[in-house]
């Protein structure tokens, strides 16, 4: 402490938030190059650079995109990023609430959600490789990996924690009264999209590839869907960080996240012809949604039956569209 000119001890005055941030450096430096959580920050920056690069190539030079290492390095970085988060944010609460931007303006991520996200990063990583012309022959010839990734990934789901939308809805502390209706509506939007994504971004696209029904034009659209999935799975966590640090507001973060649904809707509008042609696979997924909502055990049994049916159909032993033996 310094002595004031009148001989009394001066009191320290807290710096204004803007002055404090200015002393800490540029926002980019604060986000990515601070020593604390350094590995996680660098992994996040690496993912962001690759994501922007991949989007640019996809739009400007799709053939270069298909030949690039981004088809495996981008999802791999996403998986690594999720693992570093698990070992970095161990101090977060262990509730079964997602604590995601869509759930409330006062919510923070739970540690269980951080761990859970690595499962979805793994699903996305599998799909990237499965739709890669380089890796598909290897994966399709290794039955355990293909069967698990295409048909049965949720059989190992219990190895990860599960967060629940209903917990977020029931928690009155994660949202202010002024924004309560907004975030309740937003949570239901996310819940419906999650169910669609699980069966039509996940299983339907996997079934198309498994059955050998993917044309170059379909593959082009699927790669676009996978990029939006990277946004919804990995970039979305970054949006929460921006919200938590005060760089953007809660509603802005939610809109930025749910804005990706517009791109998904566009790609699936373009896929309508493919869905109509492959109505049998689309119907399998529609039934799966109903069974999944009604009974989790029933849905697991249904997935085993679907796996057997599609393996028989792929071998030419049954006509999938007429369900008649060949």
MARKOLLUM-828761 format. One record per residue (C-alpha): chain; x, y, z. Coordinates in Angstrom, 3 decimals. Example, Ala and Ser with C-alpha at 12.3 -4.5 7.8 and 13.67 -1.06 7.14 Angstrom:
+----+----------+----------+----------+
| ch |        x |        y |        z |
+----+----------+----------+----------+
|  A |   12.300 |   -4.500 |    7.800 |
|  A |   13.670 |   -1.060 |    7.140 |
+----+----------+----------+----------+
This chain:
+----+----------+----------+----------+
| ch |        x |        y |        z |
+----+----------+----------+----------+
|  A |    0.000 |    0.000 |    0.000 |
|  A |    1.086 |    3.570 |   -0.718 |
|  A |    0.755 |    6.470 |    1.700 |
|  A |   -1.506 |    9.331 |    0.646 |
|  A |   -0.181 |   12.901 |    0.782 |
|  A |   -2.245 |   13.606 |    3.919 |
|  A |   -0.573 |   10.715 |    5.729 |
|  A |   -3.550 |    8.362 |    5.602 |
|  A |   -3.484 |    5.042 |    3.812 |
|  A |   -5.209 |    5.119 |    0.424 |
|  A |   -7.745 |    2.459 |   -0.414 |
|  A |   -7.531 |    0.430 |   -3.630 |
|  A |  -10.358 |    1.068 |   -6.046 |
|  A |  -11.531 |   -1.868 |   -8.213 |
|  A |  -10.838 |   -1.350 |  -11.877 |
|  A |  -13.834 |   -1.066 |  -14.211 |
|  A |  -14.490 |   -4.270 |  -16.150 |
|  A |  -13.479 |   -2.723 |  -19.508 |
|  A |  -10.209 |   -1.404 |  -18.043 |
|  A |   -9.482 |   -4.771 |  -16.450 |
|  A |  -10.051 |   -6.595 |  -19.744 |
|  A |   -7.855 |   -4.069 |  -21.553 |
|  A |   -5.031 |   -4.733 |  -19.107 |
|  A |   -5.426 |   -8.474 |  -19.663 |
|  A |   -4.937 |   -8.074 |  -23.413 |
|  A |   -6.949 |   -8.492 |  -26.586 |
|  A |  -10.055 |  -10.714 |  -26.374 |
|  A |   -8.484 |  -13.205 |  -28.798 |
|  A |   -5.442 |  -13.538 |  -26.558 |
|  A |   -7.602 |  -13.897 |  -23.466 |
|  A |   -9.659 |  -16.657 |  -25.069 |
|  A |   -6.922 |  -18.774 |  -26.600 |
|  A |   -3.478 |  -17.949 |  -25.234 |
|  A |   -3.789 |  -17.649 |  -21.485 |
|  A |   -1.752 |  -20.184 |  -19.527 |
|  A |   -4.746 |  -21.486 |  -17.568 |
|  A |   -6.462 |  -24.341 |  -19.457 |
|  A |   -3.815 |  -23.841 |  -22.158 |
|  A |   -4.089 |  -27.257 |  -23.830 |
|  A |   -7.864 |  -27.010 |  -24.092 |
|  A |   -7.635 |  -23.472 |  -25.486 |
|  A |   -5.123 |  -24.443 |  -28.195 |
|  A |   -7.204 |  -27.486 |  -29.169 |
|  A |  -10.239 |  -25.239 |  -29.473 |
|  A |   -8.408 |  -22.759 |  -31.667 |
|  A |   -7.083 |  -25.608 |  -33.827 |
|  A |  -10.625 |  -26.876 |  -34.313 |
|  A |  -11.966 |  -23.417 |  -35.190 |
|  A |   -9.252 |  -22.854 |  -37.811 |
|  A |   -9.931 |  -26.235 |  -39.403 |
|  A |  -13.682 |  -25.689 |  -39.311 |
|  A |  -13.445 |  -22.349 |  -41.135 |
|  A |  -10.999 |  -23.849 |  -43.611 |
|  A |  -13.285 |  -26.840 |  -44.222 |
|  A |  -16.342 |  -24.629 |  -44.772 |
|  A |  -14.411 |  -22.459 |  -47.220 |
|  A |  -13.170 |  -25.467 |  -49.201 |
|  A |  -16.615 |  -27.061 |  -49.194 |
|  A |  -18.156 |  -23.945 |  -50.733 |
|  A |  -15.318 |  -22.864 |  -53.037 |
|  A |  -13.616 |  -26.111 |  -54.101 |
|  A |  -15.477 |  -29.255 |  -53.124 |
|  A |  -13.079 |  -31.594 |  -54.939 |
|  A |  -10.184 |  -30.173 |  -52.904 |
|  A |  -12.336 |  -30.599 |  -49.795 |
|  A |  -12.836 |  -34.303 |  -50.576 |
|  A |   -9.089 |  -34.807 |  -51.054 |
|  A |   -8.071 |  -32.868 |  -47.951 |
|  A |   -6.975 |  -34.294 |  -44.616 |
|  A |   -9.748 |  -32.243 |  -43.007 |
|  A |  -12.132 |  -35.162 |  -43.493 |
|  A |  -10.348 |  -36.963 |  -40.673 |
|  A |   -8.379 |  -34.225 |  -38.872 |
|  A |  -11.436 |  -32.048 |  -38.160 |
|  A |  -13.487 |  -34.761 |  -36.386 |
|  A |  -10.356 |  -36.091 |  -34.672 |
|  A |   -9.654 |  -32.631 |  -33.260 |
|  A |  -13.270 |  -32.477 |  -32.098 |
|  A |  -12.851 |  -35.733 |  -30.190 |
|  A |   -9.540 |  -34.572 |  -28.685 |
|  A |  -11.135 |  -31.263 |  -27.716 |
|  A |  -13.922 |  -33.075 |  -25.875 |
|  A |  -11.384 |  -35.244 |  -24.023 |
|  A |   -9.290 |  -32.245 |  -22.959 |
|  A |  -12.505 |  -30.667 |  -21.643 |
|  A |  -13.128 |  -33.754 |  -19.493 |
|  A |   -9.699 |  -33.452 |  -17.870 |
|  A |   -9.861 |  -29.644 |  -17.648 |
|  A |  -13.262 |  -28.804 |  -16.181 |
|  A |  -13.433 |  -31.322 |  -13.356 |
|  A |  -14.559 |  -28.570 |  -10.970 |
|  A |  -17.970 |  -28.142 |  -12.644 |
|  A |  -21.112 |  -29.421 |  -10.923 |
|  A |  -22.070 |  -33.057 |  -11.529 |
|  A |  -25.800 |  -32.546 |  -12.123 |
|  A |  -27.739 |  -34.294 |  -14.904 |
|  A |  -28.777 |  -30.922 |  -16.329 |
|  A |  -27.319 |  -30.031 |  -19.728 |
|  A |  -26.774 |  -26.427 |  -18.629 |
|  A |  -26.614 |  -25.480 |  -22.278 |
|  A |  -27.186 |  -22.057 |  -23.824 |
|  A |  -30.689 |  -23.063 |  -24.893 |
|  A |  -31.683 |  -24.012 |  -21.353 |
|  A |  -31.370 |  -20.679 |  -19.589 |
|  A |  -29.550 |  -17.389 |  -19.336 |
|  A |  -28.056 |  -18.277 |  -15.937 |
|  A |  -27.089 |  -21.860 |  -16.746 |
|  A |  -23.543 |  -23.168 |  -16.763 |
|  A |  -22.336 |  -26.404 |  -18.264 |
|  A |  -22.413 |  -29.414 |  -15.981 |
|  A |  -19.461 |  -31.784 |  -15.848 |
|  A |  -21.736 |  -34.652 |  -16.869 |
|  A |  -22.660 |  -32.742 |  -20.016 |
|  A |  -18.955 |  -32.207 |  -20.767 |
|  A |  -18.363 |  -35.963 |  -20.508 |
|  A |  -21.530 |  -36.787 |  -22.436 |
|  A |  -20.472 |  -34.564 |  -25.323 |
|  A |  -17.477 |  -36.820 |  -26.020 |
|  A |  -19.920 |  -39.595 |  -26.939 |
|  A |  -21.549 |  -37.433 |  -29.597 |
|  A |  -18.137 |  -36.322 |  -30.860 |
|  A |  -17.342 |  -40.010 |  -31.308 |
|  A |  -20.559 |  -40.613 |  -33.264 |
|  A |  -19.758 |  -37.677 |  -35.507 |
|  A |  -16.177 |  -38.844 |  -35.972 |
|  A |  -17.387 |  -42.282 |  -37.069 |
|  A |  -19.732 |  -40.731 |  -39.607 |
|  A |  -17.018 |  -38.514 |  -41.090 |
|  A |  -14.787 |  -41.543 |  -41.635 |
|  A |  -17.655 |  -43.706 |  -42.896 |
|  A |  -18.427 |  -41.119 |  -45.591 |
|  A |  -14.763 |  -40.739 |  -46.504 |
|  A |  -13.802 |  -42.614 |  -49.656 |
|  A |  -10.426 |  -43.276 |  -48.042 |
|  A |  -11.704 |  -44.923 |  -44.859 |
|  A |  -15.005 |  -46.445 |  -45.949 |
|  A |  -13.505 |  -49.617 |  -47.514 |
|  A |  -11.569 |  -50.306 |  -44.302 |
|  A |  -14.548 |  -49.743 |  -42.038 |
|  A |  -17.000 |  -51.712 |  -44.163 |
|  A |  -14.665 |  -54.720 |  -44.071 |
|  A |  -14.347 |  -54.649 |  -40.285 |
|  A |  -17.744 |  -55.936 |  -39.172 |
|  A |  -17.560 |  -55.157 |  -35.410 |
|  A |  -16.745 |  -51.479 |  -36.025 |
|  A |  -19.320 |  -51.094 |  -38.776 |
|  A |  -22.093 |  -52.866 |  -36.861 |
|  A |  -21.443 |  -50.846 |  -33.722 |
|  A |  -21.153 |  -47.499 |  -35.518 |
|  A |  -24.032 |  -47.922 |  -37.977 |
|  A |  -26.617 |  -49.799 |  -35.923 |
|  A |  -25.702 |  -50.113 |  -32.258 |
|  A |  -23.820 |  -47.037 |  -30.992 |
|  A |  -26.375 |  -46.460 |  -28.248 |
|  A |  -25.698 |  -49.900 |  -26.804 |
|  A |  -22.522 |  -48.416 |  -25.299 |
|  A |  -24.255 |  -45.142 |  -24.380 |
|  A |  -24.461 |  -46.120 |  -20.650 |
|  A |  -20.662 |  -45.763 |  -20.478 |
|  A |  -21.243 |  -41.987 |  -20.515 |
|  A |  -23.359 |  -39.850 |  -18.174 |
|  A |  -26.792 |  -38.796 |  -19.393 |
|  A |  -28.130 |  -35.266 |  -19.044 |
|  A |  -31.853 |  -34.667 |  -19.380 |
|  A |  -33.883 |  -31.886 |  -20.922 |
|  A |  -36.619 |  -32.299 |  -18.321 |
|  A |  -34.120 |  -31.495 |  -15.572 |
|  A |  -33.260 |  -28.230 |  -17.281 |
|  A |  -36.944 |  -27.415 |  -17.718 |
|  A |  -37.707 |  -28.121 |  -14.061 |
|  A |  -34.844 |  -25.979 |  -12.768 |
|  A |  -36.084 |  -22.451 |  -12.048 |
|  A |  -32.600 |  -21.234 |  -11.134 |
|  A |  -31.090 |  -21.525 |  -14.616 |
|  A |  -33.216 |  -18.798 |  -16.201 |
|  A |  -34.457 |  -15.354 |  -15.223 |
|  A |  -38.176 |  -14.598 |  -15.068 |
|  A |  -37.860 |  -12.183 |  -17.980 |
|  A |  -36.467 |  -14.902 |  -20.257 |
|  A |  -38.287 |  -17.947 |  -18.836 |
|  A |  -40.781 |  -18.461 |  -21.684 |
|  A |  -38.080 |  -17.873 |  -24.309 |
|  A |  -35.780 |  -20.526 |  -22.910 |
|  A |  -38.541 |  -23.060 |  -22.234 |
|  A |  -39.594 |  -22.750 |  -25.885 |
|  A |  -35.961 |  -22.937 |  -26.976 |
|  A |  -35.408 |  -26.104 |  -24.958 |
|  A |  -38.331 |  -27.845 |  -26.658 |
|  A |  -36.961 |  -26.787 |  -30.063 |
|  A |  -33.615 |  -28.364 |  -29.185 |
|  A |  -35.315 |  -31.499 |  -27.852 |
|  A |  -37.293 |  -32.047 |  -31.063 |
|  A |  -34.224 |  -31.381 |  -33.202 |
|  A |  -32.180 |  -33.835 |  -31.116 |
|  A |  -34.697 |  -36.614 |  -31.789 |
|  A |  -34.664 |  -35.843 |  -35.515 |
|  A |  -30.868 |  -35.650 |  -35.592 |
|  A |  -30.463 |  -38.939 |  -33.760 |
|  A |  -32.482 |  -40.889 |  -36.316 |
|  A |  -32.189 |  -38.976 |  -39.593 |
|  A |  -28.778 |  -37.321 |  -39.380 |
|  A |  -27.361 |  -40.318 |  -37.582 |
|  A |  -29.020 |  -43.606 |  -38.538 |
|  A |  -30.603 |  -42.712 |  -41.886 |
|  A |  -27.361 |  -41.392 |  -43.355 |
|  A |  -25.479 |  -44.402 |  -41.987 |
|  A |  -28.004 |  -46.778 |  -43.558 |
|  A |  -27.642 |  -45.048 |  -46.931 |
|  A |  -23.889 |  -45.573 |  -46.879 |
|  A |  -24.180 |  -49.123 |  -45.571 |
|  A |  -26.560 |  -50.112 |  -48.367 |
|  A |  -24.355 |  -48.534 |  -51.050 |
|  A |  -26.961 |  -45.961 |  -52.063 |
|  A |  -24.772 |  -42.852 |  -51.852 |
|  A |  -24.221 |  -41.026 |  -55.154 |
|  A |  -21.596 |  -38.263 |  -55.520 |
|  A |  -24.318 |  -35.621 |  -55.257 |
|  A |  -25.679 |  -37.244 |  -52.083 |
|  A |  -22.200 |  -37.429 |  -50.614 |
|  A |  -21.794 |  -33.713 |  -51.322 |
|  A |  -24.953 |  -32.917 |  -49.332 |
|  A |  -23.998 |  -35.261 |  -46.497 |
|  A |  -20.639 |  -33.541 |  -46.108 |
|  A |  -22.522 |  -30.273 |  -45.720 |
|  A |  -24.704 |  -31.870 |  -43.043 |
|  A |  -21.603 |  -33.153 |  -41.241 |
|  A |  -20.162 |  -29.635 |  -41.196 |
|  A |  -23.344 |  -28.317 |  -39.596 |
|  A |  -23.111 |  -31.199 |  -37.127 |
|  A |  -19.597 |  -30.067 |  -36.196 |
|  A |  -21.064 |  -26.656 |  -35.511 |
|  A |  -23.871 |  -28.076 |  -33.364 |
|  A |  -21.579 |  -30.436 |  -31.448 |
|  A |  -18.318 |  -28.525 |  -30.984 |
|  A |  -18.781 |  -24.873 |  -31.960 |
|  A |  -21.881 |  -24.807 |  -29.760 |
|  A |  -19.703 |  -25.363 |  -26.677 |
|  A |  -17.598 |  -22.405 |  -27.769 |
|  A |  -20.787 |  -20.332 |  -27.959 |
|  A |  -21.469 |  -21.215 |  -24.348 |
|  A |  -17.966 |  -20.034 |  -23.450 |
|  A |  -18.584 |  -16.725 |  -25.202 |
|  A |  -21.856 |  -16.373 |  -23.309 |
|  A |  -20.291 |  -17.321 |  -19.982 |
|  A |  -17.445 |  -14.821 |  -20.483 |
|  A |  -19.911 |  -12.073 |  -21.367 |
|  A |  -18.844 |  -11.561 |  -24.981 |
|  A |  -22.366 |  -12.326 |  -26.228 |
|  A |  -25.769 |  -12.442 |  -24.558 |
|  A |  -27.711 |  -15.580 |  -23.702 |
|  A |  -30.334 |  -15.061 |  -26.402 |
|  A |  -27.644 |  -14.316 |  -28.979 |
|  A |  -25.854 |  -17.550 |  -28.064 |
|  A |  -29.074 |  -19.527 |  -28.348 |
|  A |  -29.972 |  -18.006 |  -31.715 |
|  A |  -26.428 |  -18.603 |  -32.985 |
|  A |  -26.735 |  -22.251 |  -31.978 |
|  A |  -30.248 |  -22.862 |  -33.262 |
|  A |  -29.434 |  -20.913 |  -36.406 |
|  A |  -27.543 |  -23.997 |  -37.592 |
|  A |  -30.933 |  -25.719 |  -37.887 |
|  A |  -31.667 |  -23.508 |  -40.891 |
|  A |  -28.709 |  -25.026 |  -42.737 |
|  A |  -29.783 |  -28.528 |  -41.734 |
|  A |  -33.278 |  -27.782 |  -43.057 |
|  A |  -31.769 |  -26.572 |  -46.349 |
|  A |  -29.643 |  -29.683 |  -46.792 |
|  A |  -32.573 |  -31.974 |  -46.014 |
|  A |  -34.754 |  -30.024 |  -48.434 |
|  A |  -32.108 |  -30.847 |  -51.048 |
|  A |  -32.191 |  -34.470 |  -49.887 |
|  A |  -35.947 |  -34.868 |  -50.304 |
|  A |  -35.475 |  -36.724 |  -53.591 |
|  A |  -33.003 |  -39.099 |  -51.934 |
|  A |  -35.376 |  -39.647 |  -49.022 |
|  A |  -38.253 |  -40.370 |  -51.394 |
|  A |  -36.155 |  -42.842 |  -53.394 |
|  A |  -34.996 |  -44.521 |  -50.203 |
|  A |  -38.405 |  -44.479 |  -48.531 |
|  A |  -37.753 |  -47.907 |  -47.058 |
|  A |  -34.811 |  -46.643 |  -44.990 |
|  A |  -36.698 |  -43.462 |  -44.121 |
|  A |  -39.636 |  -45.568 |  -42.902 |
|  A |  -37.328 |  -47.682 |  -40.753 |
|  A |  -36.116 |  -44.476 |  -39.076 |
|  A |  -39.648 |  -43.119 |  -38.633 |
|  A |  -40.713 |  -46.302 |  -36.851 |
|  A |  -37.525 |  -46.117 |  -34.787 |
|  A |  -38.497 |  -42.669 |  -33.485 |
|  A |  -41.886 |  -43.962 |  -32.315 |
|  A |  -40.354 |  -47.028 |  -30.657 |
|  A |  -37.553 |  -44.945 |  -29.116 |
|  A |  -40.065 |  -42.578 |  -27.477 |
|  A |  -42.258 |  -45.451 |  -26.283 |
|  A |  -39.625 |  -47.815 |  -24.875 |
|  A |  -35.842 |  -47.644 |  -24.711 |
|  A |  -35.492 |  -51.412 |  -24.350 |
|  A |  -37.926 |  -51.927 |  -27.185 |
|  A |  -35.881 |  -49.573 |  -29.339 |
|  A |  -32.657 |  -51.487 |  -28.626 |
|  A |  -34.387 |  -54.710 |  -29.697 |
|  A |  -35.691 |  -52.922 |  -32.786 |
|  A |  -32.162 |  -51.814 |  -33.707 |
|  A |  -30.912 |  -55.400 |  -33.542 |
|  A |  -33.753 |  -56.453 |  -35.855 |
|  A |  -32.943 |  -53.600 |  -38.269 |
|  A |  -29.282 |  -54.615 |  -38.304 |
|  A |  -30.174 |  -58.216 |  -39.204 |
|  A |  -32.649 |  -57.052 |  -41.857 |
|  A |  -30.179 |  -54.705 |  -43.572 |
|  A |  -27.354 |  -57.238 |  -43.514 |
|  A |  -29.675 |  -59.744 |  -45.201 |
|  A |  -30.780 |  -57.092 |  -47.720 |
|  A |  -27.192 |  -56.068 |  -48.452 |
|  A |  -26.313 |  -59.703 |  -49.108 |
|  A |  -29.174 |  -59.916 |  -51.627 |
|  A |  -31.140 |  -62.407 |  -49.536 |
|  A |  -34.200 |  -60.188 |  -49.143 |
|  A |  -35.827 |  -57.344 |  -51.079 |
|  A |  -36.031 |  -54.530 |  -48.540 |
|  A |  -38.828 |  -52.643 |  -50.281 |
|  A |  -41.132 |  -55.644 |  -50.631 |
|  A |  -39.760 |  -57.729 |  -47.729 |
|  A |  -39.732 |  -60.782 |  -49.991 |
|  A |  -36.973 |  -63.385 |  -50.059 |
|  A |  -34.713 |  -63.258 |  -53.068 |
+----+----------+----------+----------+
